[in-house]
Amino acid sequence: MDNSYEKDSLSLVGTIAMGTGVMIGAGIFALTGQVAEFAGPWFPLAFLLAAVISGFSAYSYVKVTRQYPSAGGIAMILKKAYGPSTITGAAALLMAISMVINESLVARTFGTYTLQLFGIDQGGIWVSVLAVGLIIVAFLVNIAGNQIIGTISTVTSVLKVGGILIFAFAAIWAAGFSFEPLTRGATSDTGAEGFLAGVALAILAYKGFTTITNSGGEVVNPKQNVGRAIIA
């Protein structure tokens, strides 16, 4: 067995930071604009409803992982619920595919944002090159061990949260502390279909708790700390 998978190798703080980093990376950096495009002025409600929906799943994860902490994550939960069946295999496979899509989304968003910083045309190959490069870096971090993962997750989470708070304050200041939606020039579908599409995308913003669950067998005192990390 790979010695990078060790019991008690992830602290509670590192586990929370890991989940938070995933949620900010996928949900805030990559999906916010797309959710807003679909949901329009109902954008805050879409995120709130997605949080409620995800909350039920998170509660289930907390209850199950407290009883069966494992690195198996959702596959372990499905096996406990349905046994070694076709449903378990198919659902676990869908979860794995969703993680691949999520990773690809974040990677391409990184490539797009990076090119914007330097004013480079985003229509070329560089978005893909940067996306693949980010995935390689993430892979190298993952195989380096949980102590390094926990440290990097904590540092990057602090930077992300701090950056978001600064940006949020600056945006509210620029808007004159008004929370009225800007509808000028909006062309997106803000009906029921657009709102539901926004909710579906916003649910991805809360997928950080699944990452925490997948590391359950490596967290210090997992029967208590996995649930605490998900709640936090």
Helices and strands as residue ranges (DSSP letters): H 12-23, I 24-30, H 32-39, G 40-42, H 43-67, H 74-82, H 86-117, H 126-143, H 146-174, H 192-203, G 204-206, H 208-214, G 216-218, H 222-231
